[in-house]
Amino acid sequence: MKLATLKSGARDGRLVVVSRDMTRAVAASAVASTLLDALERWNEAAPRLRDLAGQLEAGRAPAAFDFDPHLAAAPLPRSPQWCDGSAFLNHGALMQKAFNLPPIADVETIPLMYHGVSDDLLGPHDDVPLPDEAQGIDFEGEFGVVVDDVRMACPSSLALRHIVLLVQINDISLRSLAPREMRTGFGFFQSKPTSSFAPVAVTPDELGDAWHDARPHLDLKIEYNGQWFGDLNAGEMHFGFDQLVAHAAATRRLTAGTIIGSGTVSNRGGEKGSACIAERRAIEAIEHGAPRTAFMKFGDRVRMEARWRDEPVFGAIDQRVVQAPRPSD
């Protein structure tokens, strides 16, 4: 089942069910007004949404219409929590080697995670407004899961049953601001502005055998200003999403609609490229003694799309970074 949120003028948009080939959609208002509404009543709403999806595939859905991803918001324009992990240890190892960063204790046994912006998430074709190019603007291609209600201290052995949707993410970073925030011990804040999401959220069964070991074994193709940047597979996650959900829930409840991210997709060897500029710069520093690729400038565009068996899964993120309006504008 594929679900999307269309912009409606309301903060949380309106929920629609989308066909598997992402060409048609039907309003889900008879079941739930928004995706968050559906998630908070998932056991009741999911069967009815699946029935509607079946009608759409069979050509029997009433008032079905063409689906335009340019009209989509993030599947969840607002989420109770956005908790981003760092499950690809290759990414951290490259950054550590290139920039002489100190090793992180227990990195192979305890996931890294930070709490990011969740109240203002961007759609797949929204511009990304930011205040200053000098802040080191970077994209990060990754995947995420959306959970229903998860109790505190839920073990990883039970966490998988709480994963109800998967999403594709562009996690924007401001690299020039991050070092100072990390040195304080308080972690990311200004260096992690709002993230962007592909138009469609999918139930795990939509991935077929690409979803196993709590990992989406999908290829993520990234183009930067029209040029190939990476084509990476998410199967190399060191921690599965079951472990990431359990880590997030260790000392708190996770309410329905919480999003857990994988962190930047990264593959060993380097031949598959990178999912963020910082990693490419790290590879350049290792190979050439200094980074060569600049961070993003206003007007630069990034495109990300995950595919399975050469079919789109979530739809594409395709967006520019732009100068944010000044408060007086």
KOLTIGU-770435 format. One record per residue: residue number from 1; residue in three letters; x, y, z of N, C-alpha, C in turn. Coordinates in steps of 0.02 Angstrom, whole numbers. Example, Ala and Ser with C-alpha at 12.3 -4.5 7.8 and 13.67 -1.06 7.14 Angstrom:
<rs>
1; Ala; 660; -284; 390; 615; -225; 390; 660; -165; 390
2; Ser; 642; -112; 354; 684; -53; 357; 645; 2; 394
</rs>
This chain:
<rs>
1; Met; 42; -59; 0; 0; 0; 0; 44; 62; 0
2; Lys; 24; 111; -41; 61; 173; -46; 16; 231; -26
3; Leu; 42; 275; 16; 3; 330; 43; 41; 395; 32
4; Ala; 4; 449; 20; 35; 515; 10; -10; 568; 42
5; Thr; 19; 626; 50; -17; 683; 76; -15; 739; 25
6; Leu; -73; 761; 2; -76; 817; -44; -84; 883; -6
7; Lys; -53; 934; -31; -59; 1000; 0; -132; 1023; -7
8; Ser; -157; 1052; 48; -227; 1072; 48; -238; 1141; 78
9; Gly; -185; 1173; 101; -192; 1235; 138; -191; 1224; 212
10; Ala; -207; 1164; 235; -202; 1146; 305; -132; 1120; 320
11; Arg; -109; 1126; 381; -41; 1107; 398; -26; 1034; 384
12; Asp; -75; 990; 393; -63; 919; 386; -89; 891; 320
13; Gly; -113; 934; 275; -134; 912; 209; -192; 863; 211
14; Arg; -202; 827; 155; -255; 776; 154; -226; 710; 128
15; Leu; -248; 657; 158; -221; 590; 144; -252; 561; 81
16; Val; -209; 531; 39; -232; 494; -20; -197; 427; -23
17; Val; -231; 378; -54; -201; 314; -71; -176; 319; -143
18; Val; -116; 294; -156; -85; 300; -221; -76; 230; -252
19; Ser; -85; 225; -317; -77; 161; -351; -3; 139; -350
20; Arg; 8; 74; -360; 76; 48; -358; 121; 80; -410
21; Asp; 94; 97; -469; 136; 128; -520; 138; 204; -512
22; Met; 106; 230; -459; 108; 300; -441; 79; 346; -493
23; Thr; 30; 322; -531; -3; 364; -581; -72; 387; -560
24; Arg; -104; 351; -513; -172; 366; -493; -177; 370; -417
25; Ala; -227; 405; -394; -238; 413; -322; -312; 420; -308
26; Val; -329; 409; -245; -398; 418; -223; -397; 446; -152
27; Ala; -442; 492; -138; -445; 523; -72; -463; 470; -20
28; Ala; -432; 475; 38; -444; 428; 93; -485; 460; 149
29; Ser; -518; 515; 134; -553; 553; 186; -607; 513; 222
30; Ala; -635; 462; 190; -686; 421; 223; -655; 377; 277
31; Val; -589; 368; 274; -554; 327; 323; -517; 370; 374
32; Ala; -479; 419; 349; -440; 463; 392; -426; 528; 355
33; Ser; -429; 583; 389; -419; 648; 356; -346; 660; 340
34; Thr; -301; 635; 383; -229; 645; 374; -193; 579; 388
35; Leu; -130; 576; 368; -92; 515; 382; -81; 507; 457
36; Leu; -69; 561; 493; -60; 555; 565; -123; 528; 598
37; Asp; -181; 550; 575; -245; 524; 600; -248; 448; 589
38; Ala; -229; 426; 529; -230; 354; 515; -181; 316; 559
39; Leu; -122; 343; 569; -71; 309; 610; -93; 303; 682
40; Glu; -128; 352; 707; -151; 349; 776; -207; 299; 786
41; Arg; -238; 277; 731; -290; 225; 733; -272; 169; 685
42; Trp; -208; 151; 682; -183; 109; 628; -218; 42; 624
43; Asn; -231; 9; 679; -263; -58; 677; -332; -55; 645
44; Glu; -366; 0; 655; -432; 8; 625; -427; 35; 554
45; Ala; -382; 83; 543; -379; 118; 479; -345; 77; 424
46; Ala; -293; 40; 442; -253; 5; 391; -294; -43; 348
47; Pro; -337; -85; 377; -377; -130; 333; -422; -92; 284
48; Arg; -449; -36; 306; -493; 3; 263; -452; 38; 208
49; Leu; -392; 60; 225; -349; 90; 174; -326; 38; 123
50; Arg; -313; -22; 146; -293; -76; 101; -351; -94; 53
51; Asp; -411; -94; 79; -468; -107; 37; -475; -53; -17
52; Leu; -464; 9; 2; -467; 64; -46; -411; 57; -98
53; Ala; -352; 36; -75; -296; 25; -121; -313; -31; -171
54; Gly; -346; -83; -147; -367; -137; -192; -416; -113; -244
55; Gln; -463; -71; -223; -511; -42; -271; -475; 1; -323
56; Leu; -425; 39; -301; -388; 82; -347; -351; 40; -399
57; Glu; -319; -14; -377; -282; -57; -424; -329; -91; -474
58; Ala; -389; -106; -452; -438; -139; -495; -477; -91; -539
59; Gly; -464; -26; -531; -499; 24; -571; -570; 37; -547
60; Arg; -584; 20; -483; -652; 28; -457; -657; 81; -403
61; Ala; -603; 117; -390; -604; 168; -337; -646; 228; -360
62; Pro; -694; 248; -319; -736; 306; -338; -695; 371; -338
63; Ala; -705; 410; -389; -674; 476; -394; -598; 473; -393
64; Ala; -569; 422; -423; -496; 418; -429; -472; 473; -477
65; Phe; -410; 494; -469; -383; 549; -510; -309; 537; -522
66; Asp; -281; 574; -570; -210; 568; -585; -169; 594; -526
67; Phe; -117; 557; -508; -74; 578; -452; -17; 621; -478
68; Asp; -10; 680; -450; 43; 727; -469; 88; 737; -408
69; Pro; 148; 708; -408; 192; 715; -350; 213; 787; -336
70; His; 207; 831; -386; 224; 901; -374; 175; 935; -327
71; Leu; 117; 904; -317; 67; 932; -271; 72; 900; -202
72; Ala; 121; 855; -193; 127; 819; -130; 168; 857; -79
73; Ala; 145; 853; -17; 185; 874; 40; 227; 814; 62
74; Ala; 265; 820; 115; 294; 761; 146; 236; 715; 167
75; Pro; 245; 650; 164; 191; 605; 187; 165; 624; 256
76; Leu; 211; 642; 300; 193; 671; 365; 221; 742; 368
77; Pro; 182; 793; 352; 208; 861; 355; 230; 881; 425
78; Arg; 198; 851; 475; 219; 860; 545; 220; 792; 578
79; Ser; 272; 778; 615; 279; 714; 650; 291; 726; 724
80; Pro; 267; 681; 767; 281; 690; 838; 355; 691; 854
81; Gln; 394; 651; 818; 466; 649; 828; 501; 630; 763
82; Trp; 561; 658; 753; 605; 637; 698; 672; 620; 731
83; Cys; 688; 556; 733; 748; 531; 767; 792; 500; 714
84; Asp; 849; 531; 700; 891; 508; 645; 951; 470; 672
85; Gly; 961; 410; 647; 1017; 369; 667; 1077; 378; 621
86; Ser; 1127; 336; 632; 1186; 334; 588; 1205; 260; 582
87; Ala; 1166; 224; 541; 1171; 151; 539; 1223; 125; 490
88; Phe; 1252; 169; 449; 1302; 148; 400; 1371; 166; 427
89; Leu; 1404; 118; 457; 1467; 133; 490; 1522; 154; 442
90; Asn; 1516; 135; 378; 1565; 156; 329; 1569; 232; 324
91; His; 1511; 265; 329; 1509; 338; 325; 1549; 369; 382
92; Gly; 1537; 346; 442; 1573; 373; 500; 1648; 358; 496
93; Ala; 1666; 299; 473; 1736; 280; 468; 1774; 325; 419
94; Leu; 1741; 342; 362; 1773; 386; 314; 1783; 456; 342
95; Met; 1731; 482; 376; 1736; 549; 404; 1791; 551; 458
96; Gln; 1795; 499; 498; 1845; 496; 551; 1916; 495; 522
97; Lys; 1926; 454; 470; 1992; 448; 440; 2013; 512; 405
98; Ala; 1966; 542; 368; 1984; 601; 328; 1999; 662; 370
99; Phe; 1962; 671; 424; 1967; 733; 462; 1996; 722; 532
100; Asn; 2028; 664; 542; 2063; 650; 605; 2017; 659; 666
101; Leu; 1957; 634; 660; 1910; 638; 715; 1924; 583; 766
102; Pro; 1912; 595; 830; 1924; 543; 880; 1874; 486; 871
103; Pro; 1894; 424; 886; 1848; 368; 881; 1791; 374; 931
104; Ile; 1733; 347; 913; 1675; 348; 957; 1669; 280; 990
105; Ala; 1666; 279; 1056; 1662; 216; 1093; 1597; 180; 1077
106; Asp; 1600; 114; 1073; 1541; 71; 1066; 1502; 83; 1001
107; Val; 1534; 113; 951; 1497; 131; 890; 1469; 70; 854
108; Glu; 1500; 12; 864; 1477; -48; 830; 1421; -84; 867
109; Thr; 1408; -63; 929; 1357; -97; 969; 1300; -52; 991
110; Ile; 1311; 13; 992; 1259; 61; 1014; 1248; 111; 958
111; Pro; 1188; 115; 929; 1176; 162; 873; 1185; 234; 894
112; Leu; 1210; 275; 848; 1210; 347; 857; 1141; 373; 835
113; Met; 1117; 425; 869; 1051; 452; 852; 1045; 522; 879
114; Tyr; 1012; 566; 842; 997; 633; 866; 923; 648; 854
115; His; 899; 699; 889; 829; 719; 885; 824; 781; 841
116; Gly; 792; 776; 783; 791; 831; 735; 724; 867; 730
117; Val; 720; 911; 680; 659; 949; 667; 603; 902; 643
118; Ser; 545; 907; 673; 489; 864; 652; 425; 902; 640
119; Asp; 424; 967; 652; 361; 1005; 649; 352; 1043; 584
120; Asp; 399; 1035; 536; 396; 1075; 475; 434; 1038; 420
121; Leu; 410; 980; 400; 445; 937; 352; 426; 956; 281
122; Leu; 474; 952; 235; 464; 976; 166; 443; 920; 120
123; Gly; 407; 939; 67; 386; 893; 16; 440; 880; -36
124; Pro; 428; 835; -82; 480; 812; -128; 504; 864; -178
125; His; 462; 912; -195; 481; 962; -244; 482; 1033; -214
126; Asp; 479; 1037; -149; 484; 1102; -116; 556; 1128; -119
127; Asp; 564; 1193; -130; 629; 1223; -121; 650; 1217; -48
128; Val; 716; 1214; -37; 743; 1211; 31; 771; 1280; 48
129; Pro; 735; 1320; 87; 759; 1388; 101; 808; 1388; 160
130; Leu; 865; 1419; 149; 917; 1422; 200; 948; 1492; 201
131; Pro; 976; 1513; 258; 996; 1582; 264; 1063; 1601; 232
132; Asp; 1110; 1553; 226; 1178; 1574; 207; 1216; 1516; 176
133; Glu; 1242; 1526; 116; 1283; 1475; 83; 1344; 1456; 124
134; Ala; 1371; 1504; 163; 1432; 1492; 202; 1422; 1441; 258
135; Gln; 1360; 1421; 270; 1347; 1372; 323; 1362; 1300; 302
136; Gly; 1384; 1290; 240; 1404; 1224; 218; 1345; 1179; 203
137; Ile; 1304; 1198; 154; 1242; 1163; 139; 1257; 1096; 107
138; Asp; 1226; 1044; 134; 1237; 976; 109; 1171; 939; 108
139; Phe; 1165; 892; 61; 1109; 845; 60; 1132; 779; 90
140; Glu; 1084; 738; 111; 1100; 670; 135; 1043; 624; 115
141; Gly; 1058; 576; 73; 1007; 528; 53; 1002; 471; 103
142; Glu; 941; 458; 125; 931; 404; 174; 860; 377; 171
143; Phe; 849; 326; 211; 783; 296; 218; 759; 303; 290
144; Gly; 694; 294; 299; 667; 297; 366; 607; 252; 373
145; Val; 587; 241; 436; 526; 204; 451; 480; 247; 494
146; Val; 416; 234; 488; 365; 267; 530; 334; 213; 573
147; Val; 326; 227; 637; 302; 177; 683; 233; 195; 710
148; Asp; 198; 144; 736; 139; 157; 776; 162; 166; 848
149; Asp; 117; 163; 897; 137; 174; 966; 186; 119; 989
150; Val; 242; 140; 1017; 294; 94; 1041; 304; 107; 1115
151; Arg; 300; 55; 1155; 309; 64; 1227; 382; 74; 1244
152; Met; 393; 105; 1301; 461; 116; 1326; 496; 49; 1336
153; Ala; 561; 47; 1319; 604; -12; 1328; 582; -71; 1284
154; Cys; 549; -56; 1229; 531; -109; 1182; 595; -141; 1155
155; Pro; 603; -207; 1159; 663; -238; 1133; 662; -243; 1057
156; Ser; 720; -251; 1027; 723; -255; 954; 684; -315; 928
157; Ser; 678; -368; 968; 642; -427; 947; 568; -413; 936
158; Leu; 542; -360; 967; 471; -342; 959; 462; -278; 918
159; Ala; 516; -243; 904; 511; -178; 872; 486; -183; 800
160; Leu; 503; -238; 766; 486; -243; 696; 410; -239; 684
161; Arg; 371; -265; 731; 299; -263; 722; 270; -192; 726
162; His; 309; -145; 751; 285; -76; 757; 303; -34; 696
163; Ile; 342; -61; 649; 359; -24; 589; 302; -33; 539
164; Val; 267; 22; 524; 208; 16; 481; 218; 47; 412
165; Leu; 266; 93; 405; 279; 126; 342; 354; 138; 333
166; Leu; 375; 142; 270; 443; 162; 253; 441; 225; 212
167; Val; 493; 267; 218; 497; 331; 183; 568; 341; 157
168; Gln; 574; 386; 108; 640; 406; 81; 651; 480; 98
169; Ile; 712; 497; 117; 725; 562; 149; 786; 596; 119
170; Asn; 782; 662; 114; 841; 705; 104; 851; 743; 169
171; Asp; 900; 722; 207; 914; 753; 272; 966; 809; 261
172; Ile; 943; 871; 261; 987; 928; 248; 1033; 940; 309
173; Ser; 1096; 954; 295; 1144; 970; 348; 1180; 1035; 331
174; Leu; 1199; 1072; 383; 1239; 1132; 376; 1307; 1117; 409
175; Arg; 1353; 1095; 367; 1416; 1066; 392; 1460; 1115; 429
176; Ser; 1456; 1179; 412; 1499; 1227; 446; 1478; 1239; 519
177; Leu; 1415; 1226; 533; 1390; 1237; 601; 1398; 1176; 646
178; Ala; 1407; 1117; 616; 1406; 1055; 655; 1465; 1048; 703
179; Pro; 1527; 1064; 684; 1583; 1050; 730; 1575; 1084; 798
180; Arg; 1556; 1147; 799; 1549; 1182; 862; 1494; 1150; 905
181; Glu; 1438; 1132; 873; 1383; 1101; 911; 1403; 1033; 939
182; Met; 1442; 995; 902; 1464; 930; 926; 1513; 937; 984
183; Arg; 1555; 989; 981; 1604; 999; 1036; 1570; 1017; 1101
184; Thr; 1512; 1048; 1098; 1478; 1067; 1160; 1453; 1007; 1200
185; Gly; 1443; 950; 1165; 1415; 892; 1198; 1340; 891; 1196
186; Phe; 1309; 945; 1172; 1236; 947; 1167; 1211; 919; 1100
187; Gly; 1254; 916; 1050; 1235; 887; 987; 1205; 935; 937
188; Phe; 1179; 907; 882; 1154; 947; 826; 1093; 988; 845
189; Phe; 1090; 1050; 821; 1030; 1091; 827; 1025; 1136; 765
190; Gln; 1061; 1192; 763; 1058; 1236; 706; 1087; 1203; 643
191; Ser; 1131; 1155; 651; 1162; 1123; 593; 1116; 1071; 560
192; Lys; 1058; 1060; 588; 1011; 1012; 559; 943; 1046; 550
193; Pro; 934; 1082; 493; 869; 1112; 479; 819; 1058; 457
194; Thr; 763; 1080; 431; 710; 1032; 413; 731; 986; 357
195; Ser; 704; 925; 357; 718; 874; 307; 662; 872; 255
196; Ser; 677; 838; 199; 629; 831; 144; 614; 757; 133
197; Phe; 554; 743; 105; 532; 674; 97; 506; 662; 27
198; Ala; 518; 602; 2; 489; 580; -61; 412; 579; -53
199; Pro; 375; 582; -108; 303; 593; -104; 263; 538; -71
200; Val; 287; 476; -74; 246; 420; -53; 279; 382; 5
201; Ala; 239; 364; 55; 259; 317; 107; 229; 249; 90
202; Val; 266; 195; 102; 243; 129; 82; 244; 81; 141
203; Thr; 198; 34; 140; 200; -20; 189; 256; -68; 171
204; Pro; 286; -101; 220; 344; -143; 206; 332; -197; 154
205; Asp; 271; -223; 149; 257; -276; 101; 265; -252; 28
206; Glu; 262; -186; 16; 271; -160; -51; 342; -173; -78
207; Leu; 389; -185; -32; 458; -196; -53; 471; -269; -69
208; Gly; 424; -314; -55; 434; -385; -69; 497; -410; -35
209; Asp; 538; -449; -72; 598; -477; -42; 655; -427; -34
210; Ala; 643; -364; -54; 693; -311; -40; 690; -288; 33
211; Trp; 637; -308; 68; 632; -291; 140; 645; -355; 180
212; His; 704; -361; 208; 719; -417; 253; 775; -396; 300
213; Asp; 780; -431; 356; 827; -414; 410; 816; -342; 434
214; Ala; 753; -319; 429; 735; -250; 450; 775; -198; 413
215; Arg; 792; -213; 350; 830; -167; 308; 798; -163; 239
216; Pro; 794; -104; 209; 770; -98; 139; 828; -108; 91
217; His; 831; -165; 58; 886; -179; 12; 870; -147; -56
218; Leu; 871; -81; -55; 853; -41; -113; 912; 0; -137
219; Asp; 914; 13; -201; 964; 59; -229; 937; 130; -227
220; Leu; 979; 176; -206; 961; 247; -203; 1006; 285; -251
221; Lys; 976; 309; -306; 1014; 346; -356; 1009; 420; -341
222; Ile; 1067; 453; -342; 1071; 524; -326; 1105; 561; -383
223; Glu; 1073; 616; -405; 1102; 660; -455; 1107; 730; -425
224; Tyr; 1164; 762; -437; 1177; 829; -410; 1189; 875; -469
225; Asn; 1145; 924; -478; 1148; 970; -535; 1152; 931; -601
226; Gly; 1111; 878; -605; 1105; 839; -666; 1160; 788; -678
227; Gln; 1208; 783; -632; 1263; 737; -640; 1258; 680; -589
228; Trp; 1278; 620; -610; 1278; 563; -565; 1321; 577; -503
229; Phe; 1295; 561; -445; 1332; 571; -382; 1340; 506; -343
230; Gly; 1290; 463; -348; 1293; 399; -313; 1236; 354; -332
231; Asp; 1247; 290; -324; 1194; 239; -335; 1207; 184; -284
232; Leu; 1181; 195; -224; 1201; 156; -166; 1146; 109; -143
233; Asn; 1165; 54; -111; 1116; 6; -86; 1113; 10; -10
234; Ala; 1051; 12; 15; 1041; 20; 87; 1049; -45; 126
235; Gly; 1062; -100; 92; 1069; -164; 127; 1130; -167; 172
236; Glu; 1177; -119; 166; 1237; -120; 207; 1227; -87; 275
237; Met; 1166; -74; 295; 1153; -47; 363; 1184; -93; 415
238; His; 1225; -65; 459; 1253; -105; 514; 1199; -122; 565
239; Phe; 1158; -74; 581; 1101; -84; 625; 1037; -86; 584
240; Gly; 994; -135; 596; 930; -137; 563; 882; -88; 595
241; Phe; 826; -75; 561; 777; -29; 589; 746; -55; 653
242; Asp; 744; -121; 662; 719; -147; 726; 764; -124; 783
243; Gln; 830; -124; 772; 877; -101; 824; 872; -26; 834
244; Leu; 862; 12; 780; 856; 84; 786; 793; 104; 824
245; Val; 738; 70; 810; 676; 84; 846; 684; 68; 920
246; Ala; 714; 11; 935; 725; -8; 1005; 770; 42; 1040
247; His; 821; 66; 1005; 866; 116; 1035; 828; 181; 1050
248; Ala; 786; 203; 1003; 748; 265; 1014; 699; 258; 1072
249; Ala; 673; 197; 1082; 622; 186; 1133; 651; 164; 1200
250; Ala; 717; 164; 1206; 748; 136; 1266; 724; 170; 1330
251; Thr; 715; 236; 1329; 695; 272; 1390; 634; 316; 1380
252; Arg; 598; 305; 1324; 538; 346; 1311; 489; 307; 1269
253; Arg; 426; 326; 1273; 377; 299; 1226; 384; 335; 1160
254; Leu; 371; 300; 1105; 367; 331; 1040; 294; 332; 1019
255; Thr; 268; 391; 1007; 198; 395; 988; 191; 384; 913
256; Ala; 131; 362; 894; 117; 346; 823; 135; 405; 779
257; Gly; 171; 391; 724; 193; 443; 679; 266; 463; 688
258; Thr; 299; 436; 739; 370; 449; 748; 409; 420; 688
259; Ile; 457; 458; 663; 499; 437; 607; 569; 422; 632
260; Ile; 596; 365; 613; 664; 345; 631; 705; 340; 567
261; Gly; 760; 377; 562; 801; 378; 502; 861; 332; 505
262; Ser; 885; 312; 447; 942; 267; 442; 1009; 303; 447
263; Gly; 1009; 368; 434; 1071; 403; 422; 1093; 395; 350
264; Thr; 1146; 431; 331; 1169; 433; 262; 1186; 363; 236
265; Val; 1156; 344; 180; 1172; 280; 149; 1244; 282; 125
266; Ser; 1282; 230; 142; 1353; 229; 124; 1373; 157; 111
267; Asn; 1411; 146; 57; 1435; 80; 38; 1511; 77; 38
268; Arg; 1538; 22; 61; 1610; 13; 62; 1639; 10; -9
269; Gly; 1699; 33; -17; 1735; 28; -80; 1736; 91; -121
270; Gly; 1682; 131; -117; 1681; 195; -151; 1657; 196; -222
271; Glu; 1653; 136; -254; 1635; 137; -325; 1562; 155; -337
272; Lys; 1521; 150; -286; 1450; 168; -294; 1436; 241; -279
273; Gly; 1488; 280; -268; 1479; 351; -256; 1459; 365; -184
274; Ser; 1429; 422; -173; 1411; 444; -106; 1340; 471; -105
275; Ala; 1312; 475; -45; 1245; 502; -36; 1245; 571; -4
276; Cys; 1305; 599; 6; 1310; 668; 31; 1377; 696; 9
277; Ile; 1381; 762; 7; 1442; 796; -14; 1498; 785; 37
278; Ala; 1481; 785; 101; 1532; 778; 153; 1571; 713; 144
279; Glu; 1536; 659; 126; 1571; 595; 117; 1617; 598; 55
280; Arg; 1592; 629; 1; 1636; 636; -57; 1697; 677; -39
281; Arg; 1688; 730; -1; 1745; 771; 20; 1794; 731; 63
282; Ala; 1767; 687; 105; 1810; 644; 146; 1852; 598; 103
283; Ile; 1821; 568; 52; 1858; 524; 7; 1911; 564; -31
284; Glu; 1894; 624; -53; 1943; 666; -87; 2001; 685; -42
285; Ala; 1986; 698; 22; 2039; 715; 69; 2087; 656; 79
286; Ile; 2058; 596; 83; 2099; 536; 91; 2142; 524; 30
287; Glu; 2113; 532; -29; 2148; 515; -91; 2194; 570; -117
288; His; 2175; 634; -105; 2212; 689; -135; 2242; 737; -84
289; Gly; 2229; 726; -20; 2256; 770; 31; 2212; 828; 51
290; Ala; 2159; 841; 11; 2113; 896; 26; 2048; 886; -13
291; Pro; 1991; 910; 15; 1928; 905; -22; 1929; 947; -84
292; Arg; 1892; 925; -135; 1888; 962; -198; 1817; 984; -214
293; Thr; 1767; 950; -188; 1697; 965; -205; 1669; 1016; -155
294; Ala; 1641; 1070; -181; 1612; 1122; -138; 1543; 1102; -113
295; Phe; 1523; 1131; -58; 1455; 1122; -34; 1406; 1160; -79
296; Met; 1342; 1152; -67; 1291; 1178; -112; 1287; 1255; -111
297; Lys; 1271; 1281; -169; 1257; 1352; -177; 1182; 1361; -192
298; Phe; 1157; 1421; -180; 1086; 1434; -195; 1074; 1422; -269
299; Gly; 1021; 1385; -284; 1005; 1367; -352; 1026; 1297; -370
300; Asp; 1071; 1266; -330; 1092; 1198; -343; 1033; 1150; -331
301; Arg; 1033; 1095; -368; 977; 1048; -367; 1002; 977; -352
302; Val; 965; 941; -312; 980; 871; -298; 918; 829; -313
303; Arg; 930; 771; -342; 876; 724; -357; 894; 656; -328
304; Met; 846; 626; -293; 856; 561; -262; 796; 517; -278
305; Glu; 809; 455; -296; 754; 408; -309; 776; 337; -294
306; Ala; 737; 302; -254; 748; 232; -241; 707; 190; -289
307; Arg; 737; 136; -313; 702; 92; -360; 710; 19; -339
308; Trp; 661; -21; -356; 663; -93; -344; 637; -128; -406
309; Arg; 679; -172; -434; 662; -206; -497; 644; -154; -551
310; Asp; 682; -100; -550; 675; -45; -598; 608; -10; -594
311; Glu; 574; -16; -538; 511; 19; -528; 519; 70; -472
312; Pro; 487; 128; -476; 491; 177; -422; 457; 150; -359
313; Val; 485; 167; -303; 458; 143; -239; 422; 200; -202
314; Phe; 458; 255; -191; 431; 312; -153; 419; 372; -198
315; Gly; 439; 369; -261; 441; 429; -302; 506; 466; -289
316; Ala; 518; 519; -326; 582; 555; -322; 577; 617; -279
317; Ile; 632; 631; -245; 645; 698; -217; 684; 736; -270
318; Asp; 661; 795; -288; 695; 835; -339; 685; 908; -320
319; Gln; 737; 939; -291; 728; 1006; -262; 792; 1047; -263
320; Arg; 781; 1113; -256; 836; 1161; -255; 845; 1188; -184
321; Val; 906; 1212; -170; 916; 1253; -111; 912; 1326; -133
322; Val; 880; 1367; -92; 869; 1438; -110; 882; 1482; -50
323; Gln; 891; 1546; -64; 899; 1595; -11; 834; 1604; 27
324; Ala; 836; 1595; 92; 777; 1604; 133; 759; 1679; 137
325; Pro; 695; 1695; 135; 676; 1766; 143; 699; 1792; 211
326; Arg; 721; 1854; 212; 739; 1885; 275; 675; 1902; 314
327; Pro; 679; 1905; 380; 619; 1918; 421; 582; 1980; 400
328; Ser; 616; 2030; 371; 583; 2092; 352; 551; 2088; 283
329; Asp; 565; 2033; 246; 539; 2027; 177; 464; 2015; 178
</rs>
